[in-house]
Amino acid sequence: MTTDHDRRSHGPELIINSRTVMRTAMTLDEAFIGPTFIDTERLRLRPMQMDDAESVYAFKSDLEASRLHGGEPHHDIDQSREWVRQYLDDNGQRKAITWVIVEREKDEVIGECCLWNIDHEQRCAEIGYELRSSHWGKGLMKETLPPVLGFGFSTLGLHRIQAFTLGTNTPSRKVLTDLGFKQEGTLRLKVPVGGEYVDEIVYGLLKEDWKKGSPERAEQIIHASFFDTRLGRMGVAEGAGRITNVYLPGEGPKRPFEEVETKLLAEAASQIKEYIKGERMEFDLPLAIEGTPFSALVWEALRRIPFGERRNYGEVASMIGRPGAARAVGQACNRNPLPILVPCHRVVGANGALTGYAGGLELKRALLDMEMKDAVL
């Protein structure tokens, strides 16, 4: 499943106009220079890098995929290296942000997705995506594209996102229309494919249509607020009068969001900042946390670990009456949407070693060190 985004057109230098770029969760420097990761239920989108050339070659040489987006398949890995280099150059010039699509279960790169031809003055961009044909028909693009569109509209402050796809690419056209894109025109018999010319279809999506395109999508838009701490820029989100997410430095909503300042979000931000300053040991906030029954048991147990203390995964498993489920406890900690408020950073390895943490081990160490210092005082 692909769009036609090998139509590389290098326009004039981009102009970043602070008067027209909307208030966002991160600065443009952070969006283009700092790593931006997007996690979905089955996938992780991470910034593309030169080391991905071999994985890129796997789908760029896919004959069936090439037939749908109209480009020539790559015949050797050097072509893929050059393709990756060009997109990394565009990223450096703030013309594109490109992610590889990683199947989380296998940690395997299966495609790519990008916002490219970004025009900061007119606040518009194109979206492109490719997926290995072996992964078609699994709904992966319907899972990938919504958070990417949300990133474009909310974080980059875009007003319009457009896509070009072949008239013969029925799956891609359906994905775009299901997401609210409108067909805006047809470039007749424009792209040569297999010895004949086919139409190229132009689709466009406006931010206002994305936000209110359907009642279902309106319900998906969440309210979030972001704030600075000595450990980095963090955020919180709310829904139905309860805190639903805490975003550690470098993280952000996976769904479309509006950055607002509500009484509840302001209170949550205030309490988290007090905690990081060593002025608070407990939180008093209404929380809404969704997960499996097992995860809910783990998260409730985490809230019972006192400030300044640690438990290992096996001990948490015993706390919930599931000795031997240490690995599953670790997975539940990894899925915790409310870090700090639900203190998964207080869980360590069996030998006391620091293990994985969504915000990185340096942040985990900083939180634990801060708690130990204040607990002694």
Secondary structure as UniProt FT lines:
FT   TURN            18..20
FT   HELIX           28..32
FT   STRAND          38..39
FT   STRAND          43..47
FT   HELIX           50..52
FT   HELIX           53..60
FT   HELIX           63..69
FT   HELIX           77..92
FT   TURN            93..94
FT   STRAND          97..103
FT   TURN            104..107
FT   STRAND          108..119
FT   TURN            120..123
FT   STRAND          124..131
FT   HELIX           133..135
FT   TURN            136..137
FT   HELIX           140..150
FT   HELIX           151..155
FT   STRAND          160..166
FT   TURN            167..168
FT   HELIX           170..178
FT   TURN            179..180
FT   STRAND          182..193
FT   TURN            194..195
FT   STRAND          196..206
FT   HELIX           207..212
FT   HELIX           215..220
FT   STRAND          222..229
FT   TURN            230..231
FT   STRAND          232..239
FT   TURN            240..241
FT   STRAND          242..247
FT   TURN            249..250
FT   STRAND          257..259
FT   HELIX           263..276
FT   TURN            277..278
FT   HELIX           293..302
FT   TURN            303..304
FT   TURN            307..308
FT   STRAND          311..312
FT   HELIX           313..319
FT   TURN            320..321
FT   TURN            323..324
FT   HELIX           326..334
FT   TURN            339..341
FT   HELIX           344..346
FT   STRAND          347..348
FT   TURN            350..351
FT   TURN            358..359
FT   HELIX           361..376
//
